[in-house]
Amino acid sequence: MNFPALIEELNDALVHGTSERRAEILHRVTDIFIAGAADYSDNQVELFDDVFTRIVTTIELSTRTVLAKRLANIPRAPSMITRRLAFDDEIDVAGPVLEFSQVVDSETLVATACTKSQQHLLAISRRKSLDEALTDVLVERGDKTVVLSTAANPAARFSASGYLRLIRRSEGDDELTTCVGLRRDIPRHHLMRLLVRASHTVRVRLEAANPSMSDIIGSAVVDAANSILEKTVSREYVAARARIASLHANGRLGENDIATFATANQFEETMIALAVLCDLPIETVELAMKQHRPETILTMAKAIEISWPTVKAILRMRAGTRGMSPGEYEQCFDTFARLKPATARQIIEFHRKRSKGPQFDRCTA
């Protein structure tokens, strides 16, 4: 390699040459560097770095794009030119370096993610390694496409705050929720937080995509629902109980009240009314409301002989955002229709005798 002669030729081209001439010299310099990159000393790599940096400001977009693509996959690409290309406003130049270069450092990536376009962020989101500092920025600044790409990248690592942002961004977005839920590294408590807000469609997708997660998903949904229910009951339980006790004491508590409560999604009132009319501890009815299967609720309803429309309203309220399919309603109706009131009352009596709760937990007038 007659490098001194090439440097002299480069100096002349920078002063007197055309853009075509400078592009030609850059191509030759790049060929020489790539051919021997693995064997060059650090000083020699720095010399190439200086040459690339001097010429890059004088070349057109198309030539910068070619240079970026050629250097992006070179493990020993010079650091200064790599950083300069990564910061380029043109995504055709910056994109290959941001996505593939092993040389571009974390500081450069974070700075780019904080200041450049969504296309720059998207390129970064596809890297083979994404640390927590970088994903924090991508999830905070990125649009839906960027956040989805980041969440789908198995090499991405998220901080605790990053996961919270990711979950907030997932609300109302089934595609992103599914993507986040399928991450193998998502902590259990974040999965529960995600699933309690997820639609029924998302939960079905997650179980279909990864059947081994079925038990975890079911457990997470129950745990998260329990947590929310406990907070709700602690805030509204006393007022709801007093209201139901007053209705019952005046002989005015009946099916119409339960239907009204359930239709209005008044969980506490519905639960306590069932407990009063079935003469069961509240915790027994509460447990039945939380269970995945609805048989116990159907049995309670049949025991006090309320009609199917009211039962359906209870089931709809109980399902919440998960919802129920027409097939699920049909299956519940068949079970409810076949169940005899006398049998239902025997089952409820069994629950009544088995309950161990203290007297003040039983809703009686």
C-alpha positions as CSV (number, residue, x, y, z in Angstrom):
1,M,0.0,0.0,0.0
2,N,1.5,3.3,-1.1
3,F,-0.4,5.2,1.6
4,P,1.7,8.5,1.5
5,A,1.0,8.8,-2.3
6,L,-2.7,8.2,-1.7
7,I,-2.7,10.9,1.0
8,E,-1.1,13.3,-1.3
9,E,-3.6,12.5,-4.0
10,L,-6.4,13.0,-1.4
11,N,-5.1,16.4,-0.4
12,D,-5.1,17.5,-4.0
13,A,-8.6,16.2,-4.6
14,L,-9.9,18.0,-1.5
15,V,-8.6,21.3,-2.9
16,H,-9.0,21.0,-6.6
17,G,-10.9,17.8,-7.3
18,T,-14.5,17.2,-8.3
19,S,-17.0,15.3,-6.2
20,E,-16.6,12.3,-8.5
21,R,-12.8,12.4,-7.9
22,R,-13.2,12.6,-4.1
23,A,-15.7,9.7,-4.2
24,E,-13.3,7.6,-6.2
25,I,-10.4,8.2,-3.8
26,L,-12.7,7.4,-0.8
27,H,-13.7,4.2,-2.5
28,R,-10.0,3.2,-2.9
29,V,-9.2,4.2,0.7
30,T,-12.2,2.1,1.9
31,D,-11.1,-0.9,-0.1
32,I,-7.6,-0.7,1.3
33,F,-8.9,-0.4,4.9
34,I,-11.4,-3.3,4.6
35,A,-8.8,-5.5,3.1
36,G,-6.4,-5.2,6.0
37,A,-8.5,-4.1,8.9
38,A,-7.9,-7.2,10.9
39,D,-4.2,-6.7,10.8
40,Y,-3.8,-3.0,11.2
41,S,-2.3,-1.6,14.4
42,D,-4.3,0.9,16.4
43,N,-2.1,3.8,15.0
44,Q,-2.9,2.7,11.5
45,V,-6.6,2.5,12.2
46,E,-6.4,6.1,13.6
47,L,-4.7,7.2,10.4
48,F,-7.5,5.8,8.3
49,D,-9.9,7.5,10.8
50,D,-8.4,10.8,10.1
51,V,-8.6,10.3,6.3
52,F,-12.2,9.3,6.4
53,T,-13.1,12.2,8.7
54,R,-11.4,14.7,6.4
55,I,-13.1,13.6,3.3
56,V,-16.6,12.8,4.6
57,T,-17.6,16.4,4.8
58,T,-16.9,17.0,1.1
59,I,-18.8,14.1,-0.4
60,E,-22.4,13.7,-1.5
61,L,-25.2,11.8,0.3
62,S,-25.0,8.8,-2.0
63,T,-21.2,8.4,-1.3
64,R,-21.7,8.8,2.5
65,T,-24.4,6.1,2.3
66,V,-22.1,3.7,0.6
67,L,-19.3,4.4,3.1
68,A,-21.7,3.8,6.0
69,K,-22.9,0.5,4.6
70,R,-19.3,-0.7,4.0
71,L,-18.0,0.3,7.5
72,A,-21.1,-0.8,9.5
73,N,-20.1,-4.5,9.6
74,I,-16.4,-4.0,10.1
75,P,-15.5,-4.9,13.8
76,R,-12.5,-2.6,13.7
77,A,-14.0,0.4,11.9
78,P,-12.4,3.7,12.9
79,S,-14.3,5.2,15.9
80,M,-14.5,8.9,14.9
81,I,-15.9,8.3,11.4
82,T,-18.3,5.7,12.8
83,R,-19.6,8.2,15.4
84,R,-19.9,10.9,12.7
85,L,-21.9,8.6,10.5
86,A,-24.2,7.5,13.3
87,F,-25.0,11.2,14.0
88,D,-25.8,11.9,10.4
89,D,-29.3,13.4,9.9
90,E,-29.9,11.3,6.8
91,I,-31.2,7.9,7.9
92,D,-29.7,6.2,4.8
93,V,-26.3,7.1,6.2
94,A,-26.9,6.7,9.9
95,G,-29.2,3.7,9.7
96,P,-26.7,0.9,8.9
97,V,-24.2,2.1,11.5
98,L,-26.9,2.5,14.2
99,E,-28.3,-1.0,13.5
100,F,-25.2,-3.0,12.8
101,S,-21.9,-1.4,13.9
102,Q,-20.1,-2.9,16.9
103,V,-17.9,0.1,17.1
104,V,-20.5,2.8,17.9
105,D,-20.5,3.1,21.7
106,S,-23.5,3.3,24.2
107,E,-23.0,7.0,24.7
108,T,-23.3,7.7,21.0
109,L,-26.4,5.5,20.7
110,V,-28.1,7.2,23.7
111,A,-27.3,10.7,22.4
112,T,-28.7,9.7,19.0
113,A,-31.8,8.2,20.5
114,C,-32.4,11.4,22.5
115,T,-32.1,13.8,19.6
116,K,-32.7,12.2,16.2
117,S,-35.7,11.1,14.2
118,Q,-38.0,8.1,14.8
119,Q,-36.3,6.4,11.9
120,H,-33.0,6.7,13.8
121,L,-34.6,5.2,16.9
122,L,-36.1,2.4,14.8
123,A,-32.6,1.4,13.5
124,I,-31.3,1.4,17.1
125,S,-34.1,-0.7,18.3
126,R,-33.0,-3.5,16.0
127,R,-29.5,-3.9,17.4
128,K,-28.2,-7.2,18.6
129,S,-27.7,-5.6,22.0
130,L,-29.7,-3.0,23.8
131,D,-28.9,-2.0,27.4
132,E,-31.3,-0.5,29.9
133,A,-30.2,3.1,29.4
134,L,-30.9,2.8,25.7
135,T,-34.3,1.1,26.0
136,D,-35.4,3.7,28.6
137,V,-35.0,6.3,25.9
138,L,-36.5,4.2,23.1
139,V,-39.7,3.5,25.1
140,E,-39.9,7.1,26.3
141,R,-39.3,8.9,22.9
142,G,-40.3,6.2,20.4
143,D,-43.5,6.1,18.5
144,K,-45.6,2.9,18.3
145,T,-43.4,1.3,15.7
146,V,-40.2,2.0,17.6
147,V,-41.6,0.7,20.9
148,L,-43.0,-2.4,19.3
149,S,-39.7,-3.1,17.6
150,T,-37.8,-2.6,20.9
151,A,-40.2,-4.9,22.8
152,A,-39.9,-7.6,20.1
153,N,-36.1,-7.5,20.3
154,P,-35.0,-10.5,22.5
155,A,-31.6,-8.8,23.1
156,A,-33.2,-5.7,24.7
157,R,-32.9,-5.3,28.4
158,F,-35.3,-3.2,30.4
159,S,-35.0,-1.4,33.7
160,A,-37.8,-1.5,36.3
161,S,-38.9,2.0,35.2
162,G,-38.5,1.0,31.5
163,Y,-40.9,-1.9,32.1
164,L,-43.4,0.4,33.8
165,R,-43.2,2.8,30.8
166,L,-43.6,-0.2,28.4
167,I,-46.7,-1.4,30.2
168,R,-48.2,2.1,30.2
169,R,-47.6,2.3,26.5
170,S,-49.3,-1.1,26.1
171,E,-52.6,0.0,27.5
172,G,-55.3,-0.3,24.8
173,D,-52.8,-1.7,22.3
174,D,-53.3,-5.4,21.9
175,E,-50.4,-5.9,19.5
176,L,-47.9,-4.3,21.9
177,T,-49.4,-6.0,25.0
178,T,-49.0,-9.4,23.3
179,C,-45.4,-8.6,22.4
180,V,-44.5,-7.5,25.9
181,G,-46.3,-10.4,27.5
182,L,-44.3,-12.9,25.4
183,R,-41.0,-11.5,26.6
184,R,-39.2,-14.3,28.4
185,D,-37.4,-11.9,30.8
186,I,-40.5,-9.9,32.0
187,P,-40.7,-10.1,35.8
188,R,-43.7,-11.8,37.2
189,H,-45.0,-8.6,39.0
190,H,-44.8,-6.7,35.7
191,L,-46.6,-9.5,33.9
192,M,-49.4,-9.3,36.4
193,R,-49.7,-5.6,36.0
194,L,-49.8,-6.1,32.2
195,L,-52.3,-8.9,32.2
196,V,-54.8,-7.2,34.5
197,R,-55.2,-4.5,31.9
198,A,-55.1,-6.9,28.9
199,S,-58.1,-7.8,26.8
200,H,-59.4,-11.3,26.6
201,T,-58.1,-11.5,23.1
202,V,-54.6,-10.8,24.3
203,R,-54.7,-13.4,27.0
204,V,-55.9,-16.0,24.5
205,R,-53.1,-15.0,22.1
206,L,-50.5,-15.3,24.8
207,E,-51.7,-18.8,25.8
208,A,-51.8,-19.9,22.2
209,A,-48.4,-18.6,21.4
210,N,-46.8,-20.1,24.5
211,P,-48.9,-22.9,26.1
212,S,-46.4,-23.4,28.8
213,M,-47.3,-19.9,30.1
214,S,-51.0,-20.9,30.7
215,D,-50.7,-21.5,34.4
216,I,-48.5,-18.4,34.9
217,I,-50.9,-16.3,33.0
218,G,-53.9,-17.6,34.9
219,S,-52.2,-17.2,38.2
220,A,-51.0,-13.7,37.3
221,V,-54.5,-12.6,36.3
222,V,-56.0,-14.0,39.5
223,D,-53.3,-12.4,41.7
224,A,-53.6,-9.0,39.9
225,A,-57.4,-9.1,40.1
226,N,-57.3,-10.0,43.7
227,S,-55.0,-7.1,44.5
228,I,-57.3,-4.6,42.7
229,L,-60.4,-6.2,44.3
230,E,-58.8,-5.9,47.8
231,K,-58.1,-2.2,47.2
232,T,-61.7,-1.6,45.9
233,V,-63.4,-3.5,48.7
234,S,-61.3,-1.7,51.4
235,R,-62.5,1.6,50.0
236,E,-66.1,0.9,49.3
237,Y,-67.1,-2.2,51.3
238,V,-68.4,-0.5,54.4
239,A,-70.8,1.9,52.4
240,A,-72.0,-0.9,50.2
241,R,-72.7,-3.3,53.1
242,A,-74.7,-0.6,55.0
243,R,-76.8,0.1,51.9
244,I,-77.6,-3.6,51.3
245,A,-78.4,-4.2,55.0
246,S,-80.9,-1.4,54.9
247,L,-82.6,-2.7,51.9
248,H,-82.8,-6.2,53.4
249,A,-84.0,-5.0,56.7
250,N,-86.9,-3.2,55.0
251,G,-87.8,-6.3,52.9
252,R,-86.8,-4.6,49.7
253,L,-83.8,-6.6,48.6
254,G,-84.5,-8.8,45.6
255,E,-83.6,-9.9,42.1
256,N,-84.3,-6.4,40.6
257,D,-81.7,-4.9,43.0
258,I,-79.1,-7.5,42.0
259,A,-79.8,-6.9,38.3
260,T,-79.4,-3.2,38.8
261,F,-76.1,-3.5,40.7
262,A,-74.6,-6.0,38.2
263,T,-75.7,-3.9,35.2
264,A,-74.0,-0.8,36.7
265,N,-70.8,-2.8,37.5
266,Q,-71.3,-2.3,41.2
267,F,-69.2,-5.2,42.3
268,E,-69.5,-4.8,46.0
269,E,-73.2,-4.3,46.0
270,T,-73.8,-7.3,43.9
271,M,-71.4,-9.5,45.9
272,I,-72.9,-8.4,49.3
273,A,-76.5,-8.8,48.0
274,L,-75.8,-12.4,46.9
275,A,-74.2,-13.1,50.3
276,V,-77.3,-11.8,52.1
277,L,-79.8,-13.6,50.0
278,C,-77.8,-16.9,50.1
279,D,-77.0,-16.4,53.9
280,L,-73.3,-16.9,53.2
281,P,-70.2,-15.2,54.5
282,I,-69.0,-12.4,52.1
283,E,-65.7,-14.1,51.7
284,T,-67.4,-17.2,50.2
285,V,-69.1,-15.1,47.6
286,E,-66.0,-13.1,47.0
287,L,-64.0,-16.2,46.3
288,A,-66.7,-17.5,43.9
289,M,-66.5,-14.1,42.0
290,K,-62.7,-14.5,41.6
291,Q,-62.6,-18.1,40.5
292,H,-62.0,-18.8,36.9
293,R,-65.0,-21.1,36.5
294,P,-68.5,-19.7,37.1
295,E,-70.2,-22.8,38.5
296,T,-70.4,-21.6,42.1
297,I,-72.0,-18.3,41.0
298,L,-74.5,-20.2,38.9
299,T,-75.3,-22.4,41.9
300,M,-75.9,-19.4,44.2
301,A,-78.2,-17.8,41.6
302,K,-80.2,-21.0,41.1
303,A,-80.5,-21.5,44.9
304,I,-82.2,-18.1,45.3
305,E,-84.1,-18.6,42.0
306,I,-83.1,-15.5,40.1
307,S,-83.6,-15.4,36.3
308,W,-81.1,-16.0,33.5
309,P,-81.0,-12.3,32.4
310,T,-79.9,-11.3,35.9
311,V,-77.4,-14.2,36.0
312,K,-76.0,-13.0,32.7
313,A,-75.6,-9.5,34.0
314,I,-73.6,-10.9,37.0
315,L,-71.4,-13.0,34.7
316,R,-70.7,-9.9,32.4
317,M,-69.8,-7.8,35.4
318,R,-67.6,-10.6,36.8
319,A,-65.7,-11.0,33.5
320,G,-64.8,-7.3,33.4
321,T,-62.5,-6.2,30.6
322,R,-61.8,-9.9,29.7
323,G,-65.3,-10.3,28.4
324,M,-67.1,-13.5,27.6
325,S,-67.7,-15.1,24.2
326,P,-71.2,-16.1,23.0
327,G,-70.1,-19.7,23.4
328,E,-69.2,-19.1,27.0
329,Y,-72.6,-17.6,27.8
330,E,-74.3,-20.5,26.0
331,Q,-72.3,-23.0,28.1
332,C,-73.2,-21.2,31.3
333,F,-76.9,-21.1,30.3
334,D,-76.9,-24.8,29.7
335,T,-75.4,-25.5,33.2
336,F,-77.8,-23.0,34.8
337,A,-80.9,-24.5,33.1
338,R,-80.0,-28.1,34.0
339,L,-79.4,-27.3,37.7
340,K,-82.4,-27.9,39.9
341,P,-83.2,-25.3,42.7
342,A,-83.3,-28.0,45.4
343,T,-79.9,-29.3,44.4
344,A,-78.5,-25.8,44.3
345,R,-79.8,-25.2,47.8
346,Q,-78.2,-28.4,49.1
347,I,-74.8,-27.2,47.7
348,I,-75.2,-23.8,49.2
349,E,-76.1,-25.3,52.6
350,F,-72.9,-27.3,52.3
351,H,-70.9,-24.1,51.8
352,R,-72.8,-22.5,54.6
353,K,-71.9,-25.2,57.1
354,R,-68.3,-25.4,55.9
355,S,-67.6,-21.7,56.3
356,K,-65.5,-20.9,59.3
357,G,-65.5,-17.1,59.1
358,P,-66.4,-15.1,62.2
359,Q,-70.0,-14.0,62.7
360,F,-69.4,-10.4,61.7
361,D,-68.2,-11.5,58.2
362,R,-71.7,-13.0,57.5
363,C,-74.1,-10.6,55.9
364,T,-77.2,-10.9,57.8
365,A,-79.8,-8.3,58.5
